[in-house]
């Protein structure tokens, strides 16, 4: 294989991914034009509400299309004109031939360019579209504070991991894949225990739930099903959005429940308890360790394939980008493009497994709390969030982590 042929393959891959995304966007738009609405969700929207939901998704889709088109054009140009290789060569010179410094500069510049391109679209999405449809409650101050905190965390954590990977890659070489796999596996697992304790409070205020009827019901429910709750927090989700959610986190028997304040505002106690029961169902049905194991195995697949690409085709990649030798940052970048077709398959499998788990969690909530209350809560969430009542089947199979509302309601209605 020649460097020119490899470049054509990669350009074809990113073009295919872009076009596939546009096809799915078209199918989603067409699904809003269907006259057929499943009987489980008939009457959920009146004509005005349905049109409002359609326009909300249409406007968001147009903004997303423009943003992704610009990102695709930038990526295509950087590959076609050899700018990735040029950028890394200059980063290496600026960093005094330090591989770690060059890698940090390389991804820092690319990340900065991506952020600059995304910024106006994020502003428009939040302060025009989301505000227009009653979702956005974020101020400009909060928006830019979040942006700054996110960038700082990304620089510290992402930069630290990248530096470690570069050192391992440069010093150990052929054994990089399993060491890198172990590092990422440990990092991913530890994040589930650290997220609420250290990272979430940087962006949101977590207040211990006050004593009262709702807290008593939650504690009694948790005790009745042997769910080890140690803390119950209310999060100021309304600081940013009108949308509602709930989740729990923690390793072992140290579980923390987090409820959005918007969820408490909009749902009665039975509905809220049913939503919580659904989340507990993921724990009781062992979905979390299963997803953790599959995630770690997928990481192993990624690092193993990266090893094959970096060491099997490293010279070819370097030649394609007019670099003297292969290096980790460039190898990671090119591998990301080459892996994306396989990612469609792993994404499909992950989404399918996730939807299966959602049905099981719904069934658990029905068994231990109330199926009717959960159905009512799901209807409320869909109406509040202006959800698509009948999304395209192909789009669902490829991208949806949750089944469409009508399918969940049908499953809940069964004995």
C-alpha beads as a LAMMPS data file, in Angstrom:
LAMMPS data file: protein, C-alpha beads

415 atoms
414 bonds

1 atom types
1 bond types

-500.0 500.0 xlo xhi
-500.0 500.0 ylo yhi
-500.0 500.0 zlo zhi

Masses

1 110.0

Atoms # bond

1 1 1 0.000 0.000 0.000
2 1 1 1.238 3.479 -0.835
3 1 1 0.840 6.599 1.349
4 1 1 -1.422 8.104 -1.338
5 1 1 -3.716 5.075 -1.283
6 1 1 -3.916 5.143 2.519
7 1 1 -4.858 8.823 2.382
8 1 1 -7.664 8.068 -0.090
9 1 1 -8.991 5.326 2.198
10 1 1 -9.056 7.650 5.212
11 1 1 -10.713 10.447 3.229
12 1 1 -13.317 7.933 2.033
13 1 1 -13.963 6.801 5.617
14 1 1 -14.543 10.291 7.013
15 1 1 -16.728 11.170 4.007
16 1 1 -18.789 8.016 4.541
17 1 1 -19.250 8.863 8.226
18 1 1 -20.339 12.394 7.392
19 1 1 -22.835 11.222 4.752
20 1 1 -24.206 8.517 7.057
21 1 1 -24.856 11.167 9.667
22 1 1 -26.702 13.267 7.117
23 1 1 -28.796 10.260 6.047
24 1 1 -29.808 9.639 9.654
25 1 1 -30.639 13.318 10.060
26 1 1 -32.846 13.124 6.953
27 1 1 -34.583 9.987 8.250
28 1 1 -35.209 11.722 11.566
29 1 1 -36.754 14.719 9.801
30 1 1 -38.954 12.391 7.733
31 1 1 -40.171 10.595 10.855
32 1 1 -41.827 13.822 11.989
33 1 1 -43.886 13.905 8.784
34 1 1 -45.474 10.485 9.289
35 1 1 -49.202 10.500 9.820
36 1 1 -49.013 7.319 11.930
37 1 1 -48.596 7.818 15.648
38 1 1 -48.453 4.649 17.793
39 1 1 -51.590 4.184 19.867
40 1 1 -49.556 4.196 23.089
41 1 1 -48.760 7.897 22.579
42 1 1 -51.896 9.081 20.777
43 1 1 -53.127 12.365 22.203
44 1 1 -49.884 13.044 24.043
45 1 1 -49.328 16.085 21.817
46 1 1 -52.079 18.215 20.386
47 1 1 -51.454 19.635 16.897
48 1 1 -49.818 22.799 18.219
49 1 1 -47.547 20.896 20.600
50 1 1 -46.561 18.400 17.896
51 1 1 -45.629 21.210 15.522
52 1 1 -43.660 22.923 18.287
53 1 1 -41.710 19.706 18.950
54 1 1 -41.066 19.206 15.229
55 1 1 -39.777 22.756 14.815
56 1 1 -37.566 22.429 17.897
57 1 1 -35.837 19.365 16.482
58 1 1 -35.714 20.847 12.990
59 1 1 -33.986 24.029 14.151
60 1 1 -31.529 22.093 16.286
61 1 1 -30.816 19.764 13.382
62 1 1 -30.023 22.634 11.022
63 1 1 -27.548 24.151 13.465
64 1 1 -25.988 20.741 14.037
65 1 1 -25.700 20.170 10.294
66 1 1 -23.810 23.422 9.770
67 1 1 -21.485 22.744 12.699
68 1 1 -20.699 19.191 11.579
69 1 1 -20.236 20.340 7.976
70 1 1 -17.600 22.867 9.023
71 1 1 -15.868 20.284 11.217
72 1 1 -15.883 17.791 8.335
73 1 1 -14.476 20.381 5.920
74 1 1 -11.685 21.263 8.353
75 1 1 -10.767 17.612 8.935
76 1 1 -10.855 16.827 5.208
77 1 1 -8.635 19.809 4.393
78 1 1 -6.125 19.020 7.149
79 1 1 -5.788 15.479 5.794
80 1 1 -5.826 16.282 2.080
81 1 1 -3.265 19.086 2.309
82 1 1 -1.002 17.409 4.865
83 1 1 -1.616 20.035 7.532
84 1 1 -1.679 17.506 10.386
85 1 1 1.899 16.495 9.599
86 1 1 2.957 20.121 9.165
87 1 1 1.377 21.055 12.496
88 1 1 3.031 18.236 14.418
89 1 1 6.454 18.980 12.898
90 1 1 6.151 22.597 14.026
91 1 1 4.886 21.577 17.475
92 1 1 7.942 19.351 17.859
93 1 1 10.213 22.273 16.967
94 1 1 8.368 24.653 19.302
95 1 1 8.625 22.106 22.127
96 1 1 12.378 21.714 21.726
97 1 1 12.061 18.192 20.262
98 1 1 10.176 16.993 23.368
99 1 1 7.613 14.310 22.369
100 1 1 5.449 15.111 25.398
101 1 1 5.510 18.857 24.767
102 1 1 4.836 18.356 21.066
103 1 1 1.882 16.072 21.788
104 1 1 0.352 18.519 24.248
105 1 1 0.771 21.405 21.802
106 1 1 -0.580 19.346 18.907
107 1 1 -3.813 18.313 20.598
108 1 1 -4.094 21.649 22.387
109 1 1 -4.082 23.544 19.081
110 1 1 -6.502 21.117 17.416
111 1 1 -8.782 21.235 20.454
112 1 1 -8.643 25.020 20.465
113 1 1 -9.595 25.193 16.784
114 1 1 -12.472 22.798 17.400
115 1 1 -13.692 24.895 20.343
116 1 1 -13.539 28.099 18.306
117 1 1 -15.625 26.500 15.555
118 1 1 -18.133 25.052 18.043
119 1 1 -18.503 28.176 20.210
120 1 1 -20.928 30.212 18.066
121 1 1 -23.073 27.127 17.485
122 1 1 -23.185 26.340 21.200
123 1 1 -24.148 29.928 21.974
124 1 1 -26.886 29.906 19.350
125 1 1 -28.208 26.511 20.441
126 1 1 -28.405 27.498 24.109
127 1 1 -29.400 31.143 23.994
128 1 1 -31.603 31.133 20.904
129 1 1 -33.084 27.685 20.246
130 1 1 -33.166 26.283 23.800
131 1 1 -34.341 29.639 25.146
132 1 1 -37.014 29.969 22.454
133 1 1 -38.563 26.658 23.482
134 1 1 -38.355 27.295 27.202
135 1 1 -35.446 25.033 28.116
136 1 1 -32.458 27.296 28.700
137 1 1 -31.996 28.917 32.095
138 1 1 -28.272 29.474 31.763
139 1 1 -26.713 32.909 31.898
140 1 1 -23.776 33.915 29.728
141 1 1 -21.671 34.001 32.867
142 1 1 -22.529 30.399 33.701
143 1 1 -21.946 29.338 30.092
144 1 1 -18.431 30.765 29.920
145 1 1 -17.612 29.619 33.461
146 1 1 -18.556 26.066 32.449
147 1 1 -16.476 26.431 29.306
148 1 1 -13.439 27.568 31.280
149 1 1 -13.769 24.873 33.945
150 1 1 -14.241 22.201 31.297
151 1 1 -11.177 23.364 29.387
152 1 1 -9.102 23.424 32.579
153 1 1 -10.174 19.902 33.569
154 1 1 -9.515 18.675 30.054
155 1 1 -6.057 20.228 30.108
156 1 1 -5.177 18.749 33.504
157 1 1 -6.717 15.282 33.188
158 1 1 -6.510 14.840 29.432
159 1 1 -3.062 16.396 29.284
160 1 1 -1.854 14.207 32.142
161 1 1 -3.119 11.018 30.511
162 1 1 -1.710 12.016 27.125
163 1 1 1.698 12.754 28.655
164 1 1 1.707 9.380 30.394
165 1 1 0.713 7.572 27.202
166 1 1 3.426 9.327 25.186
167 1 1 6.087 8.341 27.726
168 1 1 4.902 4.710 27.744
169 1 1 4.737 4.664 23.935
170 1 1 8.230 6.113 23.546
171 1 1 9.865 3.985 26.249
172 1 1 8.074 0.634 26.013
173 1 1 6.865 0.525 22.428
174 1 1 5.492 -2.900 21.561
175 1 1 3.949 -3.441 25.011
176 1 1 2.129 -0.111 24.927
177 1 1 -1.302 -1.543 24.179
178 1 1 -1.833 -3.565 27.336
179 1 1 -0.278 -0.957 29.633
180 1 1 -2.397 1.768 28.019
181 1 1 -5.442 -0.478 28.302
182 1 1 -4.811 -0.968 32.017
183 1 1 -4.347 2.753 32.631
184 1 1 -7.581 3.669 30.837
185 1 1 -9.529 0.856 32.503
186 1 1 -8.447 2.011 35.972
187 1 1 -9.213 5.621 35.083
188 1 1 -12.702 4.784 33.765
189 1 1 -13.601 2.708 36.826
190 1 1 -12.276 5.278 39.294
191 1 1 -14.251 8.078 37.635
192 1 1 -17.546 6.430 38.632
193 1 1 -16.585 6.905 42.268
194 1 1 -15.000 10.334 41.918
195 1 1 -17.524 12.076 39.669
196 1 1 -20.093 13.192 42.246
197 1 1 -17.534 13.772 44.984
198 1 1 -15.039 15.921 43.102
199 1 1 -16.134 16.901 39.604
200 1 1 -19.893 17.493 39.640
201 1 1 -19.648 20.094 42.474
202 1 1 -17.413 22.192 40.213
203 1 1 -20.414 22.803 37.971
204 1 1 -23.490 22.273 40.134
205 1 1 -24.538 22.793 43.724
206 1 1 -25.461 19.590 45.545
207 1 1 -27.677 20.107 48.583
208 1 1 -28.549 17.274 50.990
209 1 1 -32.268 16.566 50.715
210 1 1 -34.208 18.026 53.614
211 1 1 -36.132 15.737 55.922
212 1 1 -39.709 15.319 54.800
213 1 1 -42.251 12.997 53.241
214 1 1 -40.331 12.500 49.989
215 1 1 -37.038 11.689 51.702
216 1 1 -38.819 9.273 54.023
217 1 1 -40.448 7.506 51.066
218 1 1 -37.109 7.206 49.280
219 1 1 -35.375 5.812 52.362
220 1 1 -38.193 3.357 53.060
221 1 1 -38.211 2.197 49.445
222 1 1 -34.426 1.760 49.424
223 1 1 -34.534 -0.163 52.691
224 1 1 -37.342 -2.399 51.428
225 1 1 -35.327 -3.543 48.408
226 1 1 -31.931 -3.547 50.169
227 1 1 -30.491 -0.666 48.173
228 1 1 -27.574 0.850 50.139
229 1 1 -28.216 4.596 50.029
230 1 1 -25.689 6.665 51.949
231 1 1 -26.576 10.156 50.673
232 1 1 -29.451 11.851 48.841
233 1 1 -28.682 15.137 47.093
234 1 1 -30.779 17.676 45.217
235 1 1 -28.887 19.238 42.307
236 1 1 -29.579 22.709 40.948
237 1 1 -30.213 21.498 37.398
238 1 1 -32.552 24.462 36.897
239 1 1 -29.454 26.674 36.903
240 1 1 -28.862 25.574 33.317
241 1 1 -31.930 23.884 31.903
242 1 1 -35.609 23.248 32.422
243 1 1 -35.077 19.536 31.706
244 1 1 -35.293 16.975 34.511
245 1 1 -33.273 13.905 35.431
246 1 1 -32.122 11.641 38.262
247 1 1 -29.223 9.257 38.741
248 1 1 -27.184 7.458 41.347
249 1 1 -23.487 6.789 41.518
250 1 1 -20.866 5.114 43.663
251 1 1 -18.876 1.910 43.913
252 1 1 -19.680 -1.048 46.141
253 1 1 -22.294 -0.330 48.804
254 1 1 -21.673 3.417 48.894
255 1 1 -24.518 4.759 46.762
256 1 1 -25.380 8.419 46.301
257 1 1 -28.728 9.445 44.803
258 1 1 -28.877 12.746 42.913
259 1 1 -32.232 14.289 41.964
260 1 1 -32.533 17.355 39.751
261 1 1 -34.547 20.117 41.409
262 1 1 -36.585 20.317 38.192
263 1 1 -37.606 16.684 38.692
264 1 1 -38.894 17.443 42.179
265 1 1 -40.747 20.516 40.896
266 1 1 -42.597 18.723 38.083
267 1 1 -43.294 15.226 39.411
268 1 1 -45.442 13.996 42.261
269 1 1 -43.883 11.713 44.856
270 1 1 -45.127 8.465 43.281
271 1 1 -43.791 9.419 39.848
272 1 1 -40.463 10.503 41.274
273 1 1 -40.181 7.285 43.267
274 1 1 -40.935 5.265 40.122
275 1 1 -38.194 7.109 38.225
276 1 1 -35.807 6.388 41.075
277 1 1 -36.916 2.741 41.106
278 1 1 -35.993 2.547 37.426
279 1 1 -32.491 3.810 38.211
280 1 1 -32.179 1.339 41.084
281 1 1 -33.251 -1.381 38.653
282 1 1 -30.003 -0.872 36.756
283 1 1 -28.122 -1.652 39.971
284 1 1 -30.268 -4.602 40.994
285 1 1 -30.149 -6.211 37.552
286 1 1 -26.348 -5.786 37.534
287 1 1 -26.370 -3.602 34.444
288 1 1 -23.632 -1.351 35.776
289 1 1 -20.942 -4.045 36.243
290 1 1 -21.934 -5.608 32.917
291 1 1 -21.525 -2.289 31.123
292 1 1 -18.293 -1.671 33.001
293 1 1 -16.889 -5.036 31.872
294 1 1 -18.021 -4.555 28.270
295 1 1 -16.542 -1.059 28.331
296 1 1 -13.197 -2.364 29.566
297 1 1 -13.229 -5.117 26.926
298 1 1 -13.992 -2.539 24.254
299 1 1 -11.048 -0.480 25.489
300 1 1 -8.903 -3.590 25.095
301 1 1 -10.103 -3.979 21.520
302 1 1 -9.322 -0.330 20.783
303 1 1 -5.816 -0.477 22.249
304 1 1 -5.086 -3.814 20.565
305 1 1 -6.109 -2.501 17.162
306 1 1 -4.216 0.719 17.782
307 1 1 -1.113 -1.371 18.429
308 1 1 -1.543 -3.098 15.062
309 1 1 -2.000 0.194 13.232
310 1 1 0.753 2.144 15.000
311 1 1 3.416 -0.538 14.715
312 1 1 2.214 -2.298 11.571
313 1 1 1.541 0.802 9.480
314 1 1 3.451 3.456 11.416
315 1 1 6.005 4.119 8.686
316 1 1 3.237 4.368 6.094
317 1 1 1.284 6.862 8.222
318 1 1 4.421 8.914 8.848
319 1 1 5.180 8.968 5.131
320 1 1 1.607 9.980 4.329
321 1 1 1.996 13.014 6.610
322 1 1 5.592 13.768 5.545
323 1 1 6.992 12.939 8.982
324 1 1 10.285 11.071 9.565
325 1 1 8.851 8.618 12.125
326 1 1 5.527 7.708 13.696
327 1 1 4.577 9.244 17.045
328 1 1 1.723 8.667 19.463
329 1 1 -0.336 11.859 18.860
330 1 1 -0.403 11.431 15.082
331 1 1 -0.958 7.666 15.381
332 1 1 -3.913 8.272 17.729
333 1 1 -5.426 10.811 15.367
334 1 1 -5.161 8.643 12.251
335 1 1 -6.285 5.530 14.124
336 1 1 -9.394 7.399 15.249
337 1 1 -10.354 7.960 11.618
338 1 1 -9.602 4.348 10.644
339 1 1 -11.469 2.862 13.624
340 1 1 -14.716 4.744 12.996
341 1 1 -16.323 2.075 10.720
342 1 1 -15.807 -0.537 13.436
343 1 1 -17.125 1.977 15.949
344 1 1 -20.442 1.894 14.091
345 1 1 -20.668 -1.816 14.903
346 1 1 -19.606 -1.493 18.536
347 1 1 -21.914 1.506 18.897
348 1 1 -24.822 -0.494 17.500
349 1 1 -24.131 -3.357 19.925
350 1 1 -23.745 -0.985 22.883
351 1 1 -26.976 0.843 22.027
352 1 1 -28.853 -2.445 21.642
353 1 1 -27.614 -3.663 25.030
354 1 1 -28.485 -0.320 26.624
355 1 1 -32.058 -0.438 25.289
356 1 1 -32.452 -3.988 26.612
357 1 1 -31.316 -2.805 30.027
358 1 1 -33.840 0.052 29.943
359 1 1 -36.687 -2.430 29.486
360 1 1 -35.380 -4.492 32.402
361 1 1 -35.074 -1.414 34.622
362 1 1 -38.637 -0.395 33.699
363 1 1 -39.851 -3.879 34.642
364 1 1 -38.042 -3.643 37.977
365 1 1 -39.686 -0.286 38.693
366 1 1 -43.070 -1.792 37.873
367 1 1 -42.437 -4.732 40.213
368 1 1 -41.144 -2.726 43.167
369 1 1 -42.854 0.644 42.795
370 1 1 -45.605 1.474 40.279
371 1 1 -45.812 0.807 36.558
372 1 1 -48.583 3.382 36.168
373 1 1 -46.560 6.049 37.961
374 1 1 -43.516 5.287 35.808
375 1 1 -45.614 5.443 32.640
376 1 1 -46.974 8.802 33.754
377 1 1 -43.484 10.074 34.492
378 1 1 -42.197 8.925 31.098
379 1 1 -45.084 10.689 29.355
380 1 1 -44.360 13.873 31.283
381 1 1 -40.665 13.712 30.447
382 1 1 -41.393 13.233 26.753
383 1 1 -43.827 16.137 26.626
384 1 1 -41.555 18.403 28.672
385 1 1 -38.550 17.550 26.477
386 1 1 -40.508 17.710 23.191
387 1 1 -39.374 14.182 22.316
388 1 1 -39.905 12.489 18.952
389 1 1 -42.871 10.149 19.480
390 1 1 -42.086 7.855 16.543
391 1 1 -38.382 8.033 15.612
392 1 1 -37.001 6.185 12.608
393 1 1 -36.203 2.515 13.337
394 1 1 -32.744 2.627 11.760
395 1 1 -31.780 5.755 13.702
396 1 1 -33.052 4.144 16.901
397 1 1 -31.052 0.961 16.273
398 1 1 -27.832 2.863 15.643
399 1 1 -27.924 5.723 18.131
400 1 1 -30.660 5.435 20.782
401 1 1 -29.573 4.295 24.247
402 1 1 -33.255 4.293 25.336
403 1 1 -36.207 2.729 23.494
404 1 1 -38.794 5.123 22.035
405 1 1 -41.528 6.107 24.473
406 1 1 -44.289 4.096 22.803
407 1 1 -42.256 0.889 23.030
408 1 1 -41.561 1.430 26.727
409 1 1 -45.222 2.130 27.427
410 1 1 -46.239 -1.000 25.523
411 1 1 -43.798 -3.100 27.539
412 1 1 -45.040 -1.602 30.820
413 1 1 -48.647 -2.359 29.877
414 1 1 -47.930 -6.076 29.482
415 1 1 -48.546 -8.389 32.415

Bonds

1 1 1 2
2 1 2 3
3 1 3 4
4 1 4 5
5 1 5 6
6 1 6 7
7 1 7 8
8 1 8 9
9 1 9 10
10 1 10 11
11 1 11 12
12 1 12 13
13 1 13 14
14 1 14 15
15 1 15 16
16 1 16 17
17 1 17 18
18 1 18 19
19 1 19 20
20 1 20 21
21 1 21 22
22 1 22 23
23 1 23 24
24 1 24 25
25 1 25 26
26 1 26 27
27 1 27 28
28 1 28 29
29 1 29 30
30 1 30 31
31 1 31 32
32 1 32 33
33 1 33 34
34 1 34 35
35 1 35 36
36 1 36 37
37 1 37 38
38 1 38 39
39 1 39 40
40 1 40 41
41 1 41 42
42 1 42 43
43 1 43 44
44 1 44 45
45 1 45 46
46 1 46 47
47 1 47 48
48 1 48 49
49 1 49 50
50 1 50 51
51 1 51 52
52 1 52 53
53 1 53 54
54 1 54 55
55 1 55 56
56 1 56 57
57 1 57 58
58 1 58 59
59 1 59 60
60 1 60 61
61 1 61 62
62 1 62 63
63 1 63 64
64 1 64 65
65 1 65 66
66 1 66 67
67 1 67 68
68 1 68 69
69 1 69 70
70 1 70 71
71 1 71 72
72 1 72 73
73 1 73 74
74 1 74 75
75 1 75 76
76 1 76 77
77 1 77 78
78 1 78 79
79 1 79 80
80 1 80 81
81 1 81 82
82 1 82 83
83 1 83 84
84 1 84 85
85 1 85 86
86 1 86 87
87 1 87 88
88 1 88 89
89 1 89 90
90 1 90 91
91 1 91 92
92 1 92 93
93 1 93 94
94 1 94 95
95 1 95 96
96 1 96 97
97 1 97 98
98 1 98 99
99 1 99 100
100 1 100 101
101 1 101 102
102 1 102 103
103 1 103 104
104 1 104 105
105 1 105 106
106 1 106 107
107 1 107 108
108 1 108 109
109 1 109 110
110 1 110 111
111 1 111 112
112 1 112 113
113 1 113 114
114 1 114 115
115 1 115 116
116 1 116 117
117 1 117 118
118 1 118 119
119 1 119 120
120 1 120 121
121 1 121 122
122 1 122 123
123 1 123 124
124 1 124 125
125 1 125 126
126 1 126 127
127 1 127 128
128 1 128 129
129 1 129 130
130 1 130 131
131 1 131 132
132 1 132 133
133 1 133 134
134 1 134 135
135 1 135 136
136 1 136 137
137 1 137 138
138 1 138 139
139 1 139 140
140 1 140 141
141 1 141 142
142 1 142 143
143 1 143 144
144 1 144 145
145 1 145 146
146 1 146 147
147 1 147 148
148 1 148 149
149 1 149 150
150 1 150 151
151 1 151 152
152 1 152 153
153 1 153 154
154 1 154 155
155 1 155 156
156 1 156 157
157 1 157 158
158 1 158 159
159 1 159 160
160 1 160 161
161 1 161 162
162 1 162 163
163 1 163 164
164 1 164 165
165 1 165 166
166 1 166 167
167 1 167 168
168 1 168 169
169 1 169 170
170 1 170 171
171 1 171 172
172 1 172 173
173 1 173 174
174 1 174 175
175 1 175 176
176 1 176 177
177 1 177 178
178 1 178 179
179 1 179 180
180 1 180 181
181 1 181 182
182 1 182 183
183 1 183 184
184 1 184 185
185 1 185 186
186 1 186 187
187 1 187 188
188 1 188 189
189 1 189 190
190 1 190 191
191 1 191 192
192 1 192 193
193 1 193 194
194 1 194 195
195 1 195 196
196 1 196 197
197 1 197 198
198 1 198 199
199 1 199 200
200 1 200 201
201 1 201 202
202 1 202 203
203 1 203 204
204 1 204 205
205 1 205 206
206 1 206 207
207 1 207 208
208 1 208 209
209 1 209 210
210 1 210 211
211 1 211 212
212 1 212 213
213 1 213 214
214 1 214 215
215 1 215 216
216 1 216 217
217 1 217 218
218 1 218 219
219 1 219 220
220 1 220 221
221 1 221 222
222 1 222 223
223 1 223 224
224 1 224 225
225 1 225 226
226 1 226 227
227 1 227 228
228 1 228 229
229 1 229 230
230 1 230 231
231 1 231 232
232 1 232 233
233 1 233 234
234 1 234 235
235 1 235 236
236 1 236 237
237 1 237 238
238 1 238 239
239 1 239 240
240 1 240 241
241 1 241 242
242 1 242 243
243 1 243 244
244 1 244 245
245 1 245 246
246 1 246 247
247 1 247 248
248 1 248 249
249 1 249 250
250 1 250 251
251 1 251 252
252 1 252 253
253 1 253 254
254 1 254 255
255 1 255 256
256 1 256 257
257 1 257 258
258 1 258 259
259 1 259 260
260 1 260 261
261 1 261 262
262 1 262 263
263 1 263 264
264 1 264 265
265 1 265 266
266 1 266 267
267 1 267 268
268 1 268 269
269 1 269 270
270 1 270 271
271 1 271 272
272 1 272 273
273 1 273 274
274 1 274 275
275 1 275 276
276 1 276 277
277 1 277 278
278 1 278 279
279 1 279 280
280 1 280 281
281 1 281 282
282 1 282 283
283 1 283 284
284 1 284 285
285 1 285 286
286 1 286 287
287 1 287 288
288 1 288 289
289 1 289 290
290 1 290 291
291 1 291 292
292 1 292 293
293 1 293 294
294 1 294 295
295 1 295 296
296 1 296 297
297 1 297 298
298 1 298 299
299 1 299 300
300 1 300 301
301 1 301 302
302 1 302 303
303 1 303 304
304 1 304 305
305 1 305 306
306 1 306 307
307 1 307 308
308 1 308 309
309 1 309 310
310 1 310 311
311 1 311 312
312 1 312 313
313 1 313 314
314 1 314 315
315 1 315 316
316 1 316 317
317 1 317 318
318 1 318 319
319 1 319 320
320 1 320 321
321 1 321 322
322 1 322 323
323 1 323 324
324 1 324 325
325 1 325 326
326 1 326 327
327 1 327 328
328 1 328 329
329 1 329 330
330 1 330 331
331 1 331 332
332 1 332 333
333 1 333 334
334 1 334 335
335 1 335 336
336 1 336 337
337 1 337 338
338 1 338 339
339 1 339 340
340 1 340 341
341 1 341 342
342 1 342 343
343 1 343 344
344 1 344 345
345 1 345 346
346 1 346 347
347 1 347 348
348 1 348 349
349 1 349 350
350 1 350 351
351 1 351 352
352 1 352 353
353 1 353 354
354 1 354 355
355 1 355 356
356 1 356 357
357 1 357 358
358 1 358 359
359 1 359 360
360 1 360 361
361 1 361 362
362 1 362 363
363 1 363 364
364 1 364 365
365 1 365 366
366 1 366 367
367 1 367 368
368 1 368 369
369 1 369 370
370 1 370 371
371 1 371 372
372 1 372 373
373 1 373 374
374 1 374 375
375 1 375 376
376 1 376 377
377 1 377 378
378 1 378 379
379 1 379 380
380 1 380 381
381 1 381 382
382 1 382 383
383 1 383 384
384 1 384 385
385 1 385 386
386 1 386 387
387 1 387 388
388 1 388 389
389 1 389 390
390 1 390 391
391 1 391 392
392 1 392 393
393 1 393 394
394 1 394 395
395 1 395 396
396 1 396 397
397 1 397 398
398 1 398 399
399 1 399 400
400 1 400 401
401 1 401 402
402 1 402 403
403 1 403 404
404 1 404 405
405 1 405 406
406 1 406 407
407 1 407 408
408 1 408 409
409 1 409 410
410 1 410 411
411 1 411 412
412 1 412 413
413 1 413 414
414 1 414 415
